[in-house]
Amino acid sequence: MNLQDLHTVATSFKKSEKMPVLFIGHGSPMNALEDNAFTRRIKKLGEDIRQRQKPNAILVVSAHWLTRGSFVTMNERPETIHDFGGFPAELFAMQYPAPGAPAYAQQVIDMVPDLHGSDEWGLDHGTWTVLHHLFPAADVPVFQLSLDFYKTPEQHFALAAQLQKLRERGVLIIGSGNVVHNLRQSMPKLMAGDATPYDWATEFDEWVKTRIDQRDFRSLFDVQKAGASGPLAVPTPDHYWPLLYTLALADKDEPITHAFEEVSFGGLSMRTLAVG
């Protein structure tokens, strides 16, 4: 299928009931193997979405695909990427054999002028470890949108807002990251098996929740507005930016549900949201 064919297919997609948008605090890759409160909750989210309307495709904005420029994957058969180390062989053996969604990817490129196609990425662990629970049959086409490390939070938010029409074409959009993600501070607690959170991590997580509930999304562009907890909770922006993509797609009066709330192992927030 050439690009002209892809364009023809993409522009022929019929409107559907508006799909929800999710933000998943994906946490450790081990969640792919585990049965815990978080994985049970996102399994239920997947069941609820399938009962309402099975997606035509899934677009994931993952913290683990950082690029110069913005890209969407065009692969017909995306690879399951094991982009981590030091975990059990069972985790490395896991595959998520969902088909790609090149026609939908082309539609996104047509909608957003500064987006480009790429076949140099597959499904990283920010994507497949959560889809394994949300859509265990791996029967919905999946593609990813990269995070341009050189864009500002405002630019990420503006880019995400341009994806709104996809929700009316049966595309489920998921931001996958963590509101609080400080592995350096968390490692001592992880090694000791101590799940208690640091005060600053809980403080920042609650600050974000309040801004979301007040629909004050623009305050979230600058984590330093939260005070000293901001730089500790977000030492690098990669896991935080996917939250902005989810919030940018929320209509003015659309409900935003906190589907899962937990801060654990010092500095790791598993906060999960559903829009719509």
C-alpha positions in Angstrom: 0.0 0.0 0.0 1.6 3.3 -1.1 1.1 6.7 0.6 -1.7 7.7 -1.8 -3.6 4.5 -0.9 -3.0 5.2 2.8 -4.4 8.7 2.4 -7.5 7.4 0.6 -8.1 4.8 3.3 -7.5 7.3 6.1 -9.9 10.0 4.7 -12.6 7.4 4.3 -12.9 6.4 7.9 -16.4 6.9 9.2 -17.3 8.9 12.3 -17.8 6.9 15.5 -18.9 7.6 19.0 -16.2 9.7 20.6 -13.6 7.5 22.1 -12.3 8.2 25.7 -8.7 9.3 26.3 -6.5 7.7 29.0 -3.4 8.5 30.9 -1.8 5.4 32.4 0.9 5.6 35.1 2.7 2.6 33.8 5.4 2.2 36.5 7.7 -0.9 36.4 7.7 -3.2 33.4 7.1 -6.0 35.9 3.4 -4.8 36.0 3.1 -6.8 32.7 3.5 -10.0 34.7 1.8 -9.0 38.0 -1.7 -9.3 39.4 -2.1 -6.3 41.7 -4.5 -3.5 42.4 -3.2 -1.4 39.5 -3.3 -4.1 36.8 -6.7 -5.2 37.9 -8.0 -1.6 37.6 -6.6 -1.1 34.1 -8.0 -4.5 33.0 -11.4 -3.3 34.1 -10.8 0.0 32.2 -10.2 -2.1 29.0 -13.3 -4.2 29.6 -15.4 -1.1 30.0 -14.0 0.5 26.8 -14.6 -2.7 24.8 -18.2 -3.0 26.1 -18.9 0.6 25.1 -17.1 0.6 21.7 -14.1 -1.5 20.6 -11.5 0.9 19.2 -10.5 0.8 15.5 -7.0 1.7 16.5 -4.9 2.7 19.5 -2.4 5.6 19.5 0.0 5.7 22.4 2.2 8.6 23.5 4.9 6.8 25.5 7.5 8.3 27.8 10.0 5.9 26.2 10.2 7.2 22.6 12.1 10.5 22.7 13.1 12.0 19.4 14.3 15.2 17.7 11.1 16.1 15.8 7.7 14.4 16.1 7.0 11.0 14.5 4.3 8.4 14.3 5.1 4.7 13.6 4.1 3.4 10.2 5.0 -0.3 10.7 2.5 -2.9 9.6 3.8 -5.4 12.2 5.5 -3.4 15.0 8.1 -5.1 17.1 7.7 -5.7 20.8 10.6 -3.7 22.2 12.2 -4.8 25.5 13.8 -1.5 26.3 15.0 -2.3 29.9 17.5 -4.5 31.7 17.8 -6.6 34.8 14.4 -8.2 34.8 13.4 -11.9 34.6 13.6 -13.9 31.4 9.8 -14.3 31.5 9.4 -10.6 30.9 11.8 -10.6 28.0 9.9 -13.5 26.5 6.6 -11.5 26.4 5.3 -10.4 23.1 2.5 -8.1 22.2 1.7 -9.1 18.5 -0.8 -6.4 17.7 -0.9 -5.2 14.1 0.3 -1.7 13.2 -2.0 1.1 12.0 -0.2 2.8 9.0 -3.4 4.2 7.5 -4.3 5.9 10.8 -0.7 7.1 11.1 -1.0 8.7 7.7 -4.2 10.4 8.8 -2.3 11.9 11.8 0.5 13.1 9.5 -2.2 14.7 7.2 -3.7 16.4 10.3 -0.5 17.7 11.9 1.9 19.4 9.5 5.1 18.9 11.5 4.6 15.2 12.1 6.6 12.6 10.1 6.3 8.8 9.6 8.8 6.3 10.9 9.4 2.6 10.7 12.4 2.7 13.1 10.4 2.1 16.3 7.9 -0.5 17.5 6.0 -0.9 20.7 8.1 0.0 23.7 7.4 -1.0 27.3 5.4 2.1 28.0 2.9 0.8 25.4 2.8 -3.0 25.5 3.0 -3.6 29.3 -0.2 -1.6 29.7 -1.9 -2.8 26.5 -1.3 -6.4 27.7 -3.9 -5.7 30.4 -6.1 -3.3 28.6 -6.5 -5.3 25.4 -5.0 -8.8 26.1 -6.1 -10.2 22.8 -3.7 -7.8 21.0 -6.3 -7.6 18.2 -6.6 -3.8 17.9 -4.0 -2.0 15.6 -1.5 0.0 17.6 0.8 2.9 16.6 2.9 5.3 18.6 3.5 9.0 18.7 7.0 10.2 19.8 7.9 12.9 22.2 10.0 15.6 20.7 12.5 16.3 23.5 13.0 19.9 22.1 9.4 21.0 22.3 8.2 23.0 25.2 5.2 21.9 27.4 3.1 24.4 25.6 4.1 23.0 22.2 3.3 19.4 23.3 -0.1 20.5 24.5 -0.9 22.3 21.3 0.2 19.3 19.2 -2.0 17.0 21.2 -5.0 19.3 20.7 -4.7 18.7 17.0 -5.5 15.0 17.4 -9.0 15.6 18.6 -10.6 14.4 15.3 -9.1 10.9 15.9 -11.4 10.4 18.8 -14.3 10.6 16.4 -12.7 8.0 14.1 -12.6 5.2 16.7 -9.0 5.9 17.9 -8.3 5.4 21.5 -5.5 7.8 22.6 -3.4 6.9 25.6 -0.7 8.9 27.3 1.7 6.5 29.1 4.1 7.9 31.7 4.1 8.8 35.4 3.1 12.0 37.2 5.9 11.4 39.7 8.9 9.6 38.4 12.2 9.9 40.2 14.0 6.6 40.0 17.2 7.8 41.6 15.3 8.7 44.8 13.2 5.6 44.6 15.9 3.0 44.1 16.8 2.6 47.8 13.1 1.9 48.7 12.7 -0.4 45.7 15.8 -2.4 46.7 14.5 -2.6 50.3 10.9 -3.5 49.3 9.6 -0.3 51.0 6.5 0.9 49.3 6.0 4.0 51.4 6.1 7.3 49.4 8.2 10.4 50.2 6.2 13.4 51.4 7.3 15.5 48.4 6.0 12.8 46.0 2.6 12.7 47.6 2.5 16.5 47.7 3.2 16.9 44.0 0.8 14.1 43.0 -2.0 15.9 45.0 -1.0 19.3 43.5 -1.4 17.8 40.0 -4.8 16.2 41.0 -6.0 19.6 42.2 -5.0 21.4 39.0 -6.7 18.7 37.0 -9.9 18.9 39.0 -9.9 22.7 38.7 -9.3 22.4 34.9 -6.2 24.5 35.4 -4.2 22.6 32.9 -1.8 25.4 32.0 -0.4 25.6 35.5 0.8 22.1 34.9 3.2 23.3 32.2 5.6 24.6 34.9 6.2 22.1 37.6 8.0 24.6 39.7 4.7 26.2 40.5 4.2 23.3 42.9 7.2 24.5 44.9 10.1 22.4 46.0 8.2 19.1 45.2 8.1 19.9 41.5 11.7 19.4 40.5 12.0 16.3 42.8 8.9 14.7 41.3 9.8 15.6 37.7 13.6 15.5 37.4 13.2 14.9 33.7 10.1 15.6 31.7 9.7 12.5 29.6 7.3 10.6 31.9 5.4 13.8 32.7 4.7 15.1 29.2 2.3 12.2 28.2 -0.1 13.6 30.9 -0.3 16.9 28.9 -1.4 15.0 25.8 -4.3 13.4 27.6 -5.5 16.6 29.2 -5.2 18.6 25.9 -7.8 16.2 24.4 -10.4 16.8 27.1 -13.4 18.9 26.0 -14.4 21.8 28.3 -17.2 20.0 30.0 -16.0 16.4 29.6 -15.6 14.4 32.9 -12.1 13.4 34.0 -12.0 10.4 36.3 -9.1 9.5 38.5 -9.3 5.8 37.8 -6.3 4.8 40.0 -4.4 6.7 42.6 -1.2 5.5 44.3 2.2 6.9 45.1 4.7 4.2 46.2 8.3 3.2 46.5 9.3 6.7 47.4 8.9 8.6 44.2 6.6 6.8 41.8 3.0 7.8 41.1 0.7 5.4 39.4 -2.1 8.0 38.9 -4.3 6.9 36.0 -6.9 9.1 34.4 -9.9 8.5 32.0 -11.3 11.4 30.0 -14.9 10.9 28.7 
